[in-house]
Amino acid sequence: MCARPDAFNMSAMSLPPKTPSVGNGPRVETIPEGDDRARLMCPDCGFIHYENPKMIVGAVARWDDRILLCRRAIAPRLGYWTLPAGYLELNEAPEEGARREAWEEAYAKIEITSLLAVYDIPRLSQVQLIYRARLIDESVKPGAESQAVALFEWGEIPWSEIAFPTVRWALRHDRELGDTEIFTPRTNPQGETDLT
């Protein structure tokens, strides 16, 4: 028999532990009453395990006219260039996550200036929040998830070695805006809704 759902860590949306006193937790896929899609549920206590999209946060970070890119040291797309970006952690604000990712991947300290874009990748259940940012200084070096980091001028960007379509989108959207400070955040380019 499961413990009551309110005994679980609902703020983290975690599955209940598998212990004799708790049972096996959500293990039956069914459509809960009042819902319109199948979810994992615990048949003993009714706990519903909601799986939600993953949030990705990152930044187009500049030093003057140069843009910070990181060569990936991890899969997927090992060896390809990307923006400093990654999964938002639990209990972390998106801007804080973008700053953390820049530090983890390039030891880069950044100042977020605005939200550049919101991209949705339904095939991967991802929502990506990409910010515009200024590097506080140009001293960057590879973090654990980067083989190399570099500051590229627009004409030097290795376009054929860019890891993901959303990186190309963000770079192009940032360039289109130039010095514009007030703008509507960009979204997926027309016809490019389920790539990456």
N, C-alpha and C positions, 0 to 999 in steps of 0.2 A: 504494500500500500504506500502511495506517495505521501510526502508531507504536503501541507497546504501550499498553493501557489504563492501566497503572500510571504512564505518563508524563504523563497528564492530571492536571489539578488536581481530584482526587477530593473534596477537602474542600469545594470550592465547587460540586461537581456540574456543572461547566461542560462544554459541548460542546468537543471538541477543535478546534483551529484548522484552517481549510481552507487547507492549504499543499500544494505538490507532494510534500513529504516525508511528510506526514501523510495525504493522501488526502481524501476527502469526509466522513469521520466517520459518525456515525449517520444513516442515510438510508433504511433499509428498516424498515417496520413489520412486526413479527412477534412471535410469542409465544416468548420465550426458554425454553429447557429448564428445567423446574422452576418456571416461573411460570404464572399463570393469566390474564394479560391481555396485550394487544399493547403493545409498547414499540418505540421507535426503536432500532435496532441498527446497528452498523457491520458490513457483511458481510465486510470484510477482516480485522478483528482481534477481533470479537466484543464490542466495547465497547457497553454498554447505557446509554442515556440515560433515567434515571428522572425523570419529572415528578411532583412532589409538591405537595400543597396549599400555598397561600400562607398565611402566618401574618400576621394583623393584630393589632396591639397598641394599646391605648388606655386611657383612664381617665375615670371620672366624678370630676372634680376639684372639690372644694368649698372655698369660703371662707365659713365660718359656715354659713348656710342657703342660700347661693346656689351655683349650679352653673355651671361654665365651659362655654360652647358657642362654636363657631366657625362663621361663615358661609363656606361653601366658595367659593374663588376659582378652582377647577379642576373639570373634569368628572371623574366623572359627578356629577350633581345640583348643578351650579353654582348658587350663590345660596341653597342650602338650609343649614340649621343641622345641625351634627354635634358629636360629642365630638371632642376632639383624639385622633386615631388614624391609623394608617397601617401600611404594610408593615414587618415586622421585617426588619432588614438581616442579611446574612451575618455570622456570628461575633458576634452581639449577643444578650445575654440579654433575655428578654421585658420584665422590669421596666425595664431600661436603655432599651429601645426605646420603652416608654410614656412615660418621662421625656423622651426625645429628641423624640418627636412633640409633646408638650405645649409644649416649647420652640420647635420649628420652626413650629408653627401659631399659637401665642399668646404666645410669649416668657414662658411660665408655668413657674415652678420649682415642682415638685410633690414631695411625699413620699408614696410608695406605702404604703398601710396594709394592703391585702389583695387577694386575687384575688376579684373580684365574680362573674365569669361566664366560661364557655367556650361560645361559640356556634359551631355548625357550619352552613355554607352550602354543601352539596354541589354545587349548580348552578354556583356560582362557584369551586369547589374552594378554599374558604376555611375556616380555623379562626380564630376571633377570641377573643383573651384580653383581657378588659376588667377593669381594676383599679379599686379605690376609692382615692382619693388626697385629700390635703389640699394646698391651695395654700400655699406658704411665705409669699407675700405677695399682695396683691390687685392689684398692678400688672401688667396684661396689655395686650398690643397685638397687632394682626394681624401674622402672619408672611406669608411669600411665598404660602402656599396658602390664606390666609384674607382675605376682603373686610372682615370685622369680627369682633370677639370681644366677648363680654359675659358678665356674671355674672347669672344669672336665678334669682329665687325660683321655687318650684314653680308658683305660679299665673300666672307671667309667661312660662313656656316656650311658644314658638310652635309648638304641636303640629302644626298644619297645614303647617308649613314644615320639619319634621324630615326630614333627607335619607334615612335608611335605617331599616327596621324594627328592626334590631339596636340602634340608638340609643334608640328608644322602649323596647325590652326592658330595656336597661341602666338607663335612667332609672327605670323602674318597679321593677325589681329593687332598685336602690339605695334607693329610697323605702320599699319594703316592709321592708327590713332596719332602717331607722332608725339607732339608735345601737348596734345589735347588732354586737359585734366578733368573735364566734366563730360561724361558720356554714359550711354546705356551699356551695361556689360554685354559682351558678345555671346553667341551660342553656336551650336554646330553649324558649319556652312551648309547651305541648301543641298540636299541630296546626299549628305554625308552624316547620317544619323546613327549608324550601327557599325562603325569601324573600330579598329584598334586591336 
